[in-house]
Structures are given as structure tokens and as C-alpha cells.
Amino acid sequence: MKKIVLVSPFPPVQNPRLYKEYLLLKNQGYDVNVIYAVRDKWANITPLNKDFILVAGKHGSLTHLFSRVFHKFIRHFLAYEFSYHRSSWLMLLKASRIKADLYIGHDLTSLPIVVRAAKRHKAKCGFDAEDFHRNEVSDDINSSFYKASKTIENKYLPQIDYLTCASPLIADAYQKLYPQLRAQTINNVFSKSYIIENESLRLPNEKLKLFWFSQTVGEGRGLETVIEAMGLLQPLNIELTILGAANKEIQKIFNTLACTNNLSLSQIIYLDTVSPNQIFEIAALHHIGLALEISKPYNRDICLTNKIFTYINAGLAIIASETKAQKKLLQENKNIGLLFQIGNVVELANQLKIYYEHPYLLDQHRRAAKKLAKDKFNWEKESQTLLSLIKTTMEN
């Protein structure tokens, strides 16, 4: 039985790609371990089973406190790639102690770890780039994050045996930098088992329900544009649901903006974070999924988040901002949604009005989105590409 180790600084609940990969490999008969750390308190969960190895402790534990204190000391002596995250050195120690045939990293923090562990055990290693990491935080080439990320990528990416990327444009960007790697796209898609069979047609003058979700809700992510667009469309019956960790301060900011735009507070609904599997059922209670990505830093322009594929699975029409990646997706897959220029309130209002006034067009786009999930964008198809890549890597 082949042994595979997955490494991530985030828990499975905050890394759906890693968890899907784990389940795929287990179902194929591989012996799999997942080495991970916790980040946000809401994801402070007990390891799922013996395959999952938590390092650096849970929030509130003595181990977690020690890892934070010791990190402040050790980062002055360790190389940056092993002191970037408080759990880096612990993940390195743990991964190095587990002899495996393949080590796979998720998030840039894990890249040096899987390369070092693979070298120690004369094994293979791969890396999953969910983002274009050097431009993940800033486009300023003089910023410390850009310099550090570029240094890690330049040092370690040429040493891996394969590279997967979470969107075609991220794959293109890495391919240009490292042509020898043959970057492979693995989209953030989901199993067809999550497709929701909601065939109800929204009737004229019924409430139009918008949906947006994220792990953390905050400013500068496009929600302000939506609220202002809804204000331009008063008194049309439109409702926005925001799912995610939104503290009272954030809710107050959005509620104030809603009042300023003559909206009723009942038109903005806040839902707490739920398990990833529950999001599909909640999304399916709405009509339109909002993909409100921005174009800066550059990573945001070329990424395809799990939002847009969640909406497709749930049978929602999509209204998406014109990032390069989202524009490419909607142009290549017709009749699933509408685009608007980033931050353009009037254009977004016009797109919402089109769906409000043409329920049959809305229904057509919802059905087309669901068909796309069944025929093209699903984990059943995408996982075979990943599985073939992993098998080939270990056999060569």
C-alpha cells in the first residue's frame, strides 16, 4: 500500500480541496495522513480520525500558547521558509518523521516542508497552488510578502514533481514562470452528490433572493456595491443573504449602508458559518449567487473561488464581477449568468433588474448552471485528472 502525506497550515474544514483530495486517495486504497494546524477559532475542531495529525495545538491549549511564544523566539534563527507560520517547524518535524511515497503541500507554508520531507525519504512531492502566491497579498514587488513568496517559489517549485492549480489562469501564470512543471488545473468543483434539484420557477413580482458566502465577512469584498445597487432598485422586492462570520461591527457597517440607501434592514439577512456541506442546501433557497471578486492583487483577478462552483451546484444563476478568470468562465460557458464591471453600481443594478423583470431568463440560467455541474464542472470528472497525475508521479 502506497503512503501519501498531505500538509497544510489550515484544518480540513477551512481547506475543502485538501479534504476532497484526502477522501479521493483513501477511497483508492492509499494510506493517507494529513498534517495540519488550526487558524481561526471557529474552526477549532478535534481531528476527524487517526489519519489527521494536528500540530501546534488547538486555540486555548498550552501547546498552542507555547507554539506562539516559541515562534517569536525561533523565527529569528530559522530560515524564513520554516519560520513564516507558527506551525511551520512543527509540521516539518512531523512530516520528516513519517516515511511516505508522496508528500503533497497545500498553501505556500507547506511547500518547503514537503520538498524537504521527500528528499529525506527519497520520495516524490507535489504542490497544490490554490492561489498565485507571490501576488496573493500585494502587487508591490518591493513588499516583504511578495519578496518572501517569490524566494520560496523560486527555490522550491523547481524541485517538486508536479504542480496543480485552482484555476486555468493561475496555471498559466505558473507555467510561464516554471515551464518545466507542466501546471495542471484542478478546479474548485464539488461532487455531483451536492447538486440540489430545485426546479421551482420564480414568478413575476416575487422576492428576488441574492446569496453570498465566505468564511469571514468584511469590507472591501463587493458587498457594498450590492447594497448600493439594491438601493437604486427600490422599491423592488430584493433580499440579500450573507453567510459567514460577520461580527456586530461589520453588521453595523452594512446595516448603516443599507439605511443610507433607503433599504429596510429586513432586506439584509446574516447567517452564521455552517459546515461546507450545508452551504449547498442554503444556497439553493436563493435565486442568484454573487461572485464579487476584485482584480487586485493580481491573484484575485485570476483565481476561481469555490463560491462560483457552489452556485453552479446549487442551481443558481450567477452575477459575477469582470475579473479575468470569472469573465473567461462565463464567456466559455454561456447562459449561466451575467457580468458587471468591478465596483460599477449602476451596471450591477441593471443586471439585477434584468433577472427581476425576466423570471424565465433567470430560470433558464439556473437550469443551465445545474446542467454544467452535472456534465462538466464536478469532482467526479476533475478527481480523475488528479488521480491520474498522482499515480503517474509515483510510478515514474
C-alpha positions in Angstrom: 0.0 0.0 0.0 1.4 3.4 -1.1 1.8 6.0 1.7 0.8 9.7 1.0 1.2 12.6 3.4 -0.8 15.9 2.9 0.4 19.0 4.6 -1.5 22.2 5.3 -1.3 25.0 7.9 -5.2 25.1 7.8 -7.7 22.5 9.2 -9.7 20.4 6.7 -12.9 22.5 7.4 -11.0 25.5 6.0 -9.4 23.7 3.1 -12.1 21.8 1.1 -9.5 21.0 -1.6 -7.3 19.1 0.8 -10.3 17.2 2.3 -11.6 16.2 -1.1 -8.1 15.0 -2.0 -7.8 13.0 1.2 -11.2 11.2 0.6 -10.2 10.5 -3.0 -6.9 8.9 -2.0 -8.4 6.9 0.8 -11.1 5.6 -1.4 -8.4 4.5 -3.9 -6.8 2.4 -1.1 -3.8 4.7 -0.3 -2.6 5.0 3.3 -3.0 8.8 3.9 -2.0 11.1 6.7 -3.0 14.8 6.9 -0.7 17.1 8.9 -2.3 20.4 9.7 -2.6 23.3 12.2 -5.6 25.5 13.3 -6.1 29.1 12.3 -9.5 30.7 13.1 -11.2 29.9 16.4 -14.5 28.8 14.7 -12.5 26.0 13.0 -11.0 24.9 16.4 -12.1 21.2 16.0 -10.9 17.9 17.1 -9.0 15.8 14.5 -11.5 13.8 12.3 -9.8 10.5 12.8 -6.3 9.0 13.4 -5.3 9.9 9.8 -5.4 13.6 10.8 -2.4 14.9 12.8 -2.9 18.2 14.5 0.3 20.1 15.3 0.8 23.3 17.4 -2.3 22.7 19.4 -5.9 24.0 19.4 -6.8 27.5 20.4 -6.7 27.8 24.2 -4.4 24.9 24.7 -1.0 25.1 26.3 0.5 23.6 23.2 -1.0 26.4 21.1 0.3 29.1 23.5 3.7 27.5 23.6 3.9 27.4 19.8 3.1 31.1 19.6 5.6 32.1 22.2 8.3 29.8 20.9 7.7 31.1 17.3 8.5 34.6 18.3 11.9 33.4 19.5 12.7 30.8 16.9 11.9 32.9 13.8 15.0 35.0 14.4 17.2 31.9 14.0 15.4 29.7 11.4 15.3 30.3 7.7 12.2 32.3 6.7 10.5 29.3 4.9 10.4 27.4 8.2 9.5 30.3 10.5 6.9 32.0 8.3 4.0 30.3 10.2 4.0 29.4 13.9 3.4 25.8 13.0 6.0 25.5 10.1 8.8 24.0 12.1 6.5 21.6 13.9 4.9 20.5 10.6 8.4 20.0 9.2 9.4 17.8 12.2 6.2 15.7 11.9 6.4 15.3 8.1 10.0 14.3 8.3 9.3 11.6 10.7 6.7 9.9 8.5 8.1 7.8 5.7 5.9 8.1 2.6 6.0 7.6 -1.1 4.5 11.0 -1.9 4.2 14.3 0.0 1.6 16.9 -1.1 1.6 20.5 0.1 -1.4 22.8 0.3 -0.6 26.6 0.8 2.8 28.1 0.4 3.7 27.4 4.0 3.8 23.7 3.3 5.9 23.9 0.1 9.4 23.8 1.7 8.1 21.1 4.1 7.0 18.6 1.5 10.2 19.1 -0.5 12.5 18.6 2.5 10.5 15.6 3.7 10.5 14.0 0.2 14.3 14.5 -0.1 14.9 12.9 3.3 12.9 9.8 2.4 13.9 9.7 -1.3 10.2 10.1 -2.2 8.2 12.3 -4.6 6.4 15.5 -3.8 3.7 17.7 -5.3 2.2 21.1 -4.6 -1.4 22.4 -5.0 -1.4 26.2 -5.7 -4.9 27.4 -4.7 -3.6 30.9 -5.3 -0.9 32.7 -7.2 1.0 33.1 -4.0 3.5 35.8 -4.8 0.6 38.2 -5.7 -1.8 36.8 -3.0 -1.4 39.8 -0.7 0.1 42.6 -2.8 1.2 43.5 -6.3 4.1 45.6 -4.8 7.2 43.8 -5.9 9.1 45.5 -3.1 6.7 44.3 -0.4 8.1 41.8 2.1 5.4 39.2 1.4 6.0 39.4 -2.4 9.8 39.0 -1.9 9.5 36.2 0.6 6.9 34.3 -1.5 8.9 34.7 -4.7 12.0 33.5 -2.9 10.2 30.4 -1.6 8.6 29.6 -5.0 11.9 30.1 -7.0 13.8 27.9 -4.5 11.3 25.0 -4.1 8.8 24.9 -7.0 11.6 23.7 -9.4 12.2 20.8 -7.0 8.6 19.3 -7.0 7.4 16.5 -9.2 4.0 18.0 -10.1 2.0 21.2 -9.7 -1.7 21.6 -9.6 -3.5 24.9 -9.7 -7.0 26.1 -8.7 -7.8 27.9 -12.0 -6.7 27.9 -15.6 -5.2 31.4 -15.3 -3.2 30.5 -12.2 -1.9 27.5 -14.0 -0.9 29.8 -17.0 0.8 32.2 -14.6 2.9 29.5 -13.0 3.6 27.8 -16.3 5.2 30.9 -17.7 7.5 31.1 -14.6 8.3 27.4 -14.4 7.7 25.8 -17.9 9.3 22.5 -16.8 6.5 21.8 -14.4 3.5 21.5 -16.8 1.0 23.0 -14.4 -2.3 21.1 -14.3 -5.7 22.8 -13.5 -7.8 21.2 -10.8 -10.9 23.5 -10.4 -12.6 24.1 -7.1 -15.5 21.9 -8.1 -17.7 19.7 -6.0 -19.3 16.2 -6.2 -22.5 15.8 -8.2 -24.0 14.4 -5.0 -24.3 18.0 -3.8 -26.4 19.1 -6.7 -29.7 20.4 -5.4 -32.7 19.6 -7.5 -34.6 22.9 -7.1 -36.8 23.2 -10.2 -39.1 26.0 -8.9 -39.7 28.9 -11.2 -39.6 32.4 -9.6 -42.9 34.1 -10.6 -43.1 37.8 -11.6 -43.1 40.2 -8.6 -42.0 37.5 -6.2 -39.0 38.3 -4.0 -35.6 38.0 -5.7 -33.2 36.4 -3.4 -29.4 37.0 -3.6 -26.8 34.9 -1.9 -23.1 35.4 -1.0 -20.9 33.5 1.5 -17.4 33.4 2.8 -15.6 32.1 5.9 -15.1 35.7 7.1 -17.4 38.6 6.2 -15.7 42.0 5.8 -15.5 45.3 4.0 -14.0 45.7 0.5 -15.2 42.5 -0.9 -18.0 43.8 -3.1 -20.9 43.7 -0.7 -21.1 47.5 -0.5 -21.6 47.6 -4.3 -24.5 45.1 -4.0 -26.2 47.1 -1.2 -25.9 50.3 -3.2 -27.3 48.6 -6.3 -30.2 47.3 -4.3 -30.9 50.9 -3.2 -31.1 52.1 -6.8 -33.7 49.4 -7.4 -36.1 50.4 -4.6 -39.0 49.5 -4.2 -38.3 46.2 -6.0 -38.5 43.3 -3.6 -34.9 42.1 -3.4 -33.2 40.4 -0.5 -29.5 39.7 0.2 -28.3 36.8 2.4 -24.8 37.0 3.7 -23.4 33.7 5.2 -20.2 33.8 7.2 -18.5 35.0 10.3 -19.8 38.6 10.5 -19.2 40.3 13.8 -21.5 43.0 15.2 -19.2 45.8 14.0 -19.4 44.6 10.4 -23.1 44.1 10.5 -23.5 47.6 11.8 -21.4 49.0 8.9 -23.5 47.1 6.3 -26.8 48.0 8.1 -25.9 51.7 8.1 -25.1 51.5 4.4 -28.4 49.8 3.8 -30.3 52.6 5.7 -28.3 55.2 3.8 -29.6 53.6 0.5 -33.2 53.5 1.7 -33.2 49.7 2.3 -35.1 48.0 5.0 -32.9 46.1 7.4 -35.1 43.1 6.7 -33.6 43.0 3.2 -30.2 42.1 4.6 -30.0 38.7 6.3 -27.0 37.4 8.2 -26.4 33.7 8.7 -23.6 32.2 10.8 -20.9 29.9 9.4 -22.1 26.4 8.8 -20.3 23.2 7.7 -19.3 23.2 4.0 -21.8 20.5 3.1 -24.7 22.7 4.4 -23.9 25.6 2.2 -25.4 23.9 -0.9 -28.8 23.5 0.7 -28.8 27.0 2.0 -27.7 28.4 -1.4 -30.4 26.5 -3.2 -33.1 28.5 -1.3 -32.0 31.6 -3.3 -32.1 32.6 -7.0 -28.7 34.4 -7.7 -25.2 33.6 -6.4 -22.9 36.7 -6.2 -19.3 36.3 -7.2 -17.9 39.7 -6.3 -14.1 39.2 -6.7 -11.9 42.2 -7.2 -8.9 42.5 -9.6 -6.2 43.5 -7.1 -4.0 42.0 -6.0 -3.4 40.1 -9.2 -4.2 36.7 -7.6 -7.8 37.9 -7.2 -8.0 38.6 -10.9 -7.0 35.1 -12.0 -8.5 32.9 -9.3 -11.8 30.9 -9.4 -13.1 30.5 -5.8 -15.3 27.7 -4.6 -18.1 30.3 -4.5 -18.9 30.2 -8.2 -18.8 26.4 -8.3 -21.0 26.2 -5.2 -23.6 28.4 -7.0 -23.5 26.1 -10.1 -24.1 23.0 -8.0 -26.9 24.7 -6.1 -28.6 25.7 -9.4 -28.2 29.5 -9.0 -27.8 32.0 -11.8 -24.6 33.9 -11.3 -23.8 37.6 -11.3 -20.1 37.9 -11.4 -17.6 40.8 -11.4 -15.4 41.0 -14.5 -12.2 39.6 -13.2 -10.2 37.9 -15.9 -10.9 34.4 -14.5 -14.7 34.9 -14.0 -15.1 36.6 -17.3 -13.3 33.7 -19.1 -15.5 31.2 -17.2 -18.8 32.9 -18.1 -17.8 33.5 -21.7 -16.8 29.9 -22.3 -19.9 28.6 -20.5 -22.9 30.5 -21.9 -26.2 31.2 -20.3 -25.4 30.6 -16.7 -25.1 34.2 -15.6 -24.3 37.9 -16.1 -21.2 40.0 -15.7 -20.7 43.5 -14.4 -17.6 45.8 -14.2 -16.0 45.7 -10.8 -17.4 48.4 -8.5 -19.9 49.6 -11.1 -23.1 50.1 -9.0 -25.3 51.1 -11.9 -24.3 48.2 -14.1 -24.9 45.7 -11.3 -28.3 47.3 -10.6 -29.1 46.8 -14.3 -28.2 43.1 -14.2 -30.3 42.6 -11.1 -33.2 44.3 -12.8 -32.9 42.1 -15.8 -33.3 39.0 -13.7 -36.1 40.6 -11.6 -38.1 41.5 -14.7 -37.4 38.3 -16.6 -38.0 35.3 -14.4 -38.0 32.9 -17.3 -34.4 34.1 -18.2 -33.4 33.6 -14.6 -34.9 30.1 -14.6 -33.1 29.3 -17.9 -29.7 30.4 -16.4 -30.3 28.4 -13.2 -31.1 25.2 -15.2 -28.0 25.8 -17.4 -25.8 26.2 -14.4 -27.0 22.9 -12.9 -26.5 21.1 -16.1 -23.0 22.4 -16.3 -22.4 20.9 -12.8 -23.7 17.6 -14.0 -21.8 17.5 -17.3 -18.6 19.4 -16.8 -17.7 21.0 -13.5 -17.9 18.3 -10.9 -15.4 16.4 -8.7 -16.2 13.1 -10.4 -14.5 14.3 -13.6 -11.9 16.5 -12.0 -10.7 13.9 -9.5 -9.8 11.5 -12.3 -7.4 14.1 -13.7 -5.8 14.5 -10.2 -5.7 10.8 -9.6 -4.0 10.1 -12.9 -1.4 12.7 -12.2 -0.7 11.3 -8.7 -0.4 7.7 -10.0 1.9 8.7 -12.8 4.1 10.7 -10.4 4.6 7.8 -8.1 5.2 5.3 -10.9 7.9 7.3 -12.6 
